Amino acid sequence: MPRGLAVGAGVVAAGAVALTVGLWPDEGGGSDGGAGNAARGNGERTTSSAPPRAPEPTKSYAPSEAPATIPAVRAHESARGPGWRPGDGGRIVVGDGRLADEARLLAGELRLKYGGEAKPRAGDVRLELSKGDRGAGGGAESYTLTVKNRVVRIAGPAEAGVFYGTRTLKQAVADGRTAPEGVVRDQPAKPRRGFMIDTARKHFSAEWIEDRIRDLGDLKYNEIGLHFSDDQAFRIASESHPEIVSADHLTKDQVRRIVDLAASRHITVVPEIDSPGHLGAVIRAHPDLQLRNTGGAPTQGAVDISKPKAAEIVDDLLREYDELFPGARWHLGADEYQALTVRDPEASFPQLAAAARDRLGPGARVQDLATAWLNDRAKTVGPGRQVRAWNDGFFRGGVTRVDDRVEVAYWTGKELGSREPVEYLRDGRDVVNYNDEFLYYVLGQPNDFRYPTGQRIYEQWTPRVVRGTQPVPASYDRQILGATFAVWCDLANSQTQDEVARGIRMPLRATAQKLWDAREPTRSWAEFEGLAGRLG
């Protein structure tokens, strides 16, 4: 399959085509844009004193280049013609009423009219569901975008793919440019393309989150994660346990608006209540649940999982938010349970060791009890959802194992007991890449973290680079479902909301490019950065 446009070519070509748009023929003119410019002398009388007018030359067009977009389209079939750009009288029409929302959104963005279900005419864009169209790969997120005869047709087997086609068109005509003649066939390399924001350590306004969703939609992301519960705070209103909710939080109505906006961009909101560690906000309201060692010393953020009340509270919250977050995915956390970071967990926490043996048999250890906790929370979320947990919540050996349906959110190799990604992949696990070497934006840069740059992601990272800087073998590529760029707010006051937005702008664009097409980009970083500036 041919690659995307050659380096820098798309902008030049688009500008050249734009110069010819004013020469489009009247309705009924030739499809090559030239027939309508011929002299209208057929059948007209001429006087003997004036020679006949010579025919005007037919307008010709250079072969088109692929549209300049982020992420770049994966294949473009060149053609000759004037291309398309929005103009007076243009409409967005649909071939299926299920595409009305996508059509209305695009109409508003391009300042065109929404024409409902109708056949297209010159100047229109038509959105279509085409189950038989396998030209872009046939997946739900694939699409075909055709520019021909002054009409744009965007077709895909599902609404998501058609939506991504509208994003390509929106970018193609940005800044007064022209969508080039020809056919785009496009689909993502990876099915999970995510962004996560730590709203527990730092409160972000609903409006800020909504602005990120709009940006993510244009970049063809399909997930936004909300890590809203941690030691520092609990940031969403709760009726089942209002005592744990922090003063600065999102109301449920605000969350519903966020979820609805995300759905309109085909983005799934992935909530995370991290447990059994990182539950400091719960412990402040329920100090009796805090884990204590054999000497009575408290363990930060960790609940005592031998106490049924701890599980009851977390399950209450998971059930309460089932309606609030209707998407197909949940993140259950499971990382950094401090009982498992000491030299001898069974000796330090005899109550956990006893509970493990009582429930799981005489050979069970504290890690087995933690695994059972994770499996119990997965059951609470229910079989109809995909669930994931941080990689350091999966343990070697033991008498029990994490349920097979739980995906690995791989973030680090630095934690005690962390294993190489290949161990999880060899075990048959699906992995979502959160590589802290490239994809972690940690406020204040503590613990040797450095703010990631778009250039480093663009030039050095691919979805197979799960840990550190080396890729896993290509044979595991299908098990790597995608990746998530994450903002963590360890030193919450180090940056304002606006500074975070500016800091993540280019890293998000670079990540989007590599998740859509993991191959070596055709543009240099300087050209990619320049394009991002032109697209706004």
N, C-alpha and C positions, 0 to 999 in steps of 0.2 A: 504494500500500500504506500503511495507517495507521502512524503513528509509534509509538514506545514510549510508556510511560505518561506522563501529564502530570506536570509538576514537582511532586514531593513527594507525589503522590496515592497511590502504591503503598503506602506505609507506613501511611497512615491507613486505606485500604481493607482492608489485610490485618488490621489490628487489629480493625476492625469485624466482619469475617467470623469472626475467631477467637472472638468472643463468642457466636456462634451454633452453634459446633461441638458443644457439649454437647446440642443439640436434634436431632441427627441421628436419623432414624428407625431402627427395628429393621430387620434384613434383610428385604427384600421391600417396604419402604415406598416412597412416591412419590419419584420422582427429584428433585422440587423441594424435598425435605427437609421438606415440610409434612404430607403425607398421614398419616404415622405419628404425628402429634401430635393427630389428631382424637380426640374422645371415643370410648371403646370401649363404646358403648351399644347398638349394633345388635343387636336380638333379645333384649335383656335386659328382664326384667319390672321394673316400678316399682310402688311402693305408692301407694294413693290419698292418703296423707298427705304424700308427698314429690313435688314437681313434677319432671318429667324434666330431666336436666342439659342445659344449652344447649351446643351444639357449640363446641369451642375453635376460635379462628381459625387458619386455615392460615398457617404461618410463611412470610414473604416475605423476599426478599433483594434488596439493591440490585445493580445491574449491577456486575460485577467490574472491577477495574483490573488492568493488567499487573503481573506480579511485579516486585519491586524487586531488580535484580541488577546485577552488574558483570562483563562489559559488559551494557548494557541489551538486552533482547530487541527485535528489529526490528519485530515485528507481533504483536498480541494481539487475538483476537476475544472480546469481552466476553460474559458469560453470567450468569445468576442461579443461585445455589446456594451450598452451604456451603463449597465448596472442599475441600481435603485437607491433612491433616497426619499425620505418623507417630504411630501409637498401638499399644497392645498388640494382638498378634495379626496385625499387618500384615506383609506379605511383599513381597519383590522377586522377581518371576517373569519368565521369559523365554519368548518364542515361538521362539527359535532358540538352540541350545546355544553358538553362537559368541559370544553376549553374556554368557556366564557370568561372565567376569572383571569386566565393567562392573557386573553385578548384584551380585556379592559385595562389590565396593568400596562401592557405594552402601548395601548392607545394613549393612555395618559402620559407615559414617558416620552413618546414621540410626537405628542400633540396632534394625534389623528383621531378620527371618529371611530367608534365601535359600531360595526355594521351588522352584527348578529350572524345568523346562518345565511350565507349568500355565496354565490359564485363571484370570484374576484374579477375586477376590471383593472385596466391600466392604472398603476399607482397604488394598488392595494397590497396588503399582506394577508395571506390565508393560512390559518392554522388547521391542521388535520391530524386525526388519529388514523394511522394506517397500519393495521395489524400485519399485513402482508409485506411491509417494507422492511427488508433485512439488509438494506445496503449499508447501514451504519453498524451492523453487528446484531441488531434485533433485540438487544436488551432494553429494559424499561427506561434507561437513561440515555439511550441512543436517539439520534435524530438525523434527518436530512434537511438541508436548507438549500433551496433552488432559487436562483435569480435569473429570470428569463422573460422576455417580452414585457418588461416594465412591471412585472409582478413577482412578489416573493412568496414562495410556498415553504412552510415549515411543517414537516411531517415526522411522526414518531409513533412507535407502538403503544406508548403510554404518555400520560400528561406530563410526567417529569421530564422526559426527553424533549417534548415540544417546548416546555418552559426553558430548557437550556438553549434550545435553538433561538428563542426570543432574546436571550442574553447575548448570544453571538451577534444577532442583528443589531441590538441596541448599541453594542460596542463598535460594530462595523461602521455605523453612521454617526458616531460621536464626533463632536467638533466639526460638523459640517461635511464630513466625509461621505463617500458613496459606497454602498455595499456592492462588491464586484460581481459581475456576471459569472455564472457557473454553478457548480454543485458542491456543497460542503457535506461530507459524511463524517459523523463525529460520535464519539462515545468515550466515557472515562476509562482509564486503566484500572482504577480501584473503586470499589463500591462504598467505602467509608471515607469521607473527606470532612474532617471535623475541626472545630475550634472549641476550646474549653476555657471558661472564665471562673476563677476562684472568687466567688462573691461572699464567701464566709469570712475570710480575713479582711476583705475590703468591700464595703457596700458600693455597688454600682447602681445608678439610677435605671429605672425601666426604660427611659428614653435613650440612654447610652446603649443598653443592650439591643434595643430595637434598631438603632443606627448600625450596629454591627451586623445584625441579621440582614438588613438591606444590602450591605456591602458583601456579605457572605453569599447571598443569593446571586449577585452579579458575577461572582467568581466561581459559581457552580459548586460550592460546598453543600453538603446535605446533612450536617449535624452541628448542633451547638450544645455543649455540655455545661450544666450549671452545678458547680460544686458549692452547695449552699449551706452545708453543715460541717462544722469543724470545732476545734477547741476554742477558737476565738468567738464564734457567733453562730447563730442559726437564723437564716435570713428570709424565710417564707412563713407567712401567717399559718397558724395551726389551731384548729378547734379541739383536736384530741389532746394536745399538750401545749396549751398557750404559755405555760410557765417557762418553756425553754426558748421562746422566740425573743430575739434581740430587738432593741428599740428601733434601730434602722433595719428595715426589712421590706420585702415586696409583699403587697397584698395579693390575695388570690385573684382579684380582678385584674391586677397588673400582670400576673403570671398568665392568665387566660389570654390577654391581649398579646403577650409575647409569643405564646404557643400558636395563636391564630395567625399572627404575622409570619412566623416561621413556616407554618403549614402552607401559606400562600406562596412561599418561595421553595416549597418542597424540601424543607429543612426539618429534621426531627430534633426536638429538644430532649436531651438525655440528662435526666436528673441524677444526682449522686448524694446519697446519705452514706457517708463513710463509717463503717463499723467493723469490728468492735473497738478499734482505736479511733482517735480523732473525734471523740464524743464529749469533749470538755464542756460544750454548751449544755448538754444533757446532764452531766455530772454536777454542774453548778446548781441546778434545780433539784437534783437527786443525789446528794453527796454519799448516801448509803450505798450507791452502786459503784463507787470508785474502787478499782482494783488495788489491793494492798498486799504487800509481800509478807513473809512469815514474821518479820519484825514490826509490822504495822505501818511501814512507810507507803505513802500513796504513789501510784504509778500514773504519770501524767496522761490525760486523755483517754485512758483505757477503762472500760467497764469490766466488772467481774462477771465473766460469762458463765460462771457456775450458778449465778442467781437468776431465776426465771424472770424476775421483774425487768431485767435489762433487755431481754429478748422481747418481752411484751411491749415495751415502749417503742422500740425500733419497728416492730411489726405494726403497731398502731399507726405510726407515721407512714410506712410504706402503703398500707391499705388506704389511709386517708388521701394520699396523693395519687392514688391509682386513677381517679377521675381527672385530676388536675393535669396530669401528664399522660395523655392517651397514646403517645408514640410507642413504637415497638421495642424500645430499648431502655434499660436501666443499668446504671453503674453502682455496684455494691461496695466499692472501696476495698476493704480487707487488708490494707497495707499497714505496716509499722505498728503492729500490736506489740506493745512494749514488754509484755510477758515473755515474748519469744526472742528478745534481744539480750537476755541475760545468759550467763554461762550454763546454768542448770535450772531450767524453768520448773521442773518437777520439785526440786528442793526449795526454790524461792517462793513458789505458789502452790503449796500442798493442796489447797482447796480445789484448784483447777485440775491437778493431777488426779485427785479422788473422783471428781466429776467425770473426767475422761474415762477412767476405768469403769465407773458405774454404768456409763452409757454405752461405751464402745468395746468393753472387754478388758481383760487383765493386761494386755500388751499395749494399750492405748496410752498416748502421751498428750501433753498440752497442745502440741501442734494439731493432733487429731481432733481435739475439742474445738479448736479454732476453725478447722476445716468443716466440721459439722455445723458450726455457727453459720458459715458462709452458705452452705447447702440449704440450711433452714431458711435463710433470707431469700434465696433463689426460689424456694417453694412458695414463700409468701407473695413474691412478685407474680408468680404464676407461670405456667408452661407456655403461655401465648406470647411471652416477651423474650427477646434476646437479652442476656445479662453478661456483664463483664466485671472483672476484678483486677486489681493491680497485681503485677507479677510476683511481688514478694508475699502475696497471700496464698501462693501455691508452694507446697513443701515436698521435699524428697521423702520417699519411704513412707512409714506410718501404716496404720491399719485401715485408714480410709482415704479417699481422694476426692478432690473437688468434682462436682457433677460435670459430666462431659459437655454439657451445653454452655458452660461458662467460658467466655472468651478471655484471653489474656491481654490486659492493657499493660504492655511492656514499657516501663519508663526508665529503669535504672539497673545497673549492675553493681552499684555501690553499697546497697543495703545488705545486712547480714543474711546469709542464706540465699541471696540472689543467684540465679543460674543463667547460663548463656541462653540466648533465644532459641538456639537449635534444640536444646533439651525439650522445650515446650512444643516446638514444631515436630520433632521426632515422635513425641507422644501423641501427635494427631490434633493438637490444639490449634484453633484459629487465633491469630494475633492481630491486635490493633497497635500500631507503632506510635508511642509517645516519647521517643528517644530524647532524654534530657540533655544530650550533648548538642542537639540541633533545635529542638522544638519546645524548649522550656524558656519562657520569658518570666524570670523570677524577680519581682520588685526588690530593689536594693542590692541585688547581686550577692546574696550571702553564700557561704559554704562553697566558694570558688565558682559559683554560677556566673556566667557572663551573658549579657543580653544578646540573643541570636540576631544575626544579620540576614537579610534577604539574599545577599550575594553568596554567603557561605552555603545556605540551603540550596540555592539555585545551582551552584557549581560543584558541590561535594556530596549532597545528600540524595538518596532515593528511598522509596518505601522499604527496600530490602536492607537498608542500614538501620537496624533496629537497636543496636547497642554500640556505643562508641562510634567509630568511623568506618568499620569494615562491614560489607554486606554479607548476609547469609547466602548460602548457595541458591542458585536460581531455581533449583528443583522445589523449593519451598514457597515460591512466589505466590501461588494460589492461596496458600494459608494465611498470607499477610493481607488482611482485608482492606487495609488502608492506614491512615494516620490521623493524629489530632495534634494541632498546635495549641499549646496550653499556656495560659497566663496564671501564674501563682503569685500571691500577694503576701509573701513572708514578712516583708517590711512595708506595710501597707501605705505609709505616708511618704514613701520615697518618690512616688509619682502621682499626679492627679489623673482623673479619668481621661482628660484630653491628652495628656502626655502618653498615657498607655496607648490610646488610639493612634497617635502619631508613630509611636515606637513599633507597633505591630503591623503597620500598613504594608511595608514591603516584604517582611517575612511571610505574611499571609498570602501575598500574591505569588511569591516564589514557591510556597508549599502547594498552593492551588495548581500551579503549572506542573509540578512533579507528581502530583496525585492524578492529574488528568492524563498525563503522558510521561511515563518514567524514563523515556529515552533522552539522550543528550539533547538539550534545547538547540534550536537552530539560530537563535539570536544570542549575541553576547550579552553579558550582564548590563553593560552601558546602554545597549539598544533596548533591552527589556525594561530597564528603569525609565528610559525616555518614553517608551510607549505607555508605561503606567502613568507618567505625568500627563500625557496627552489625553488619556482616557478619563482622567479625573478620579 
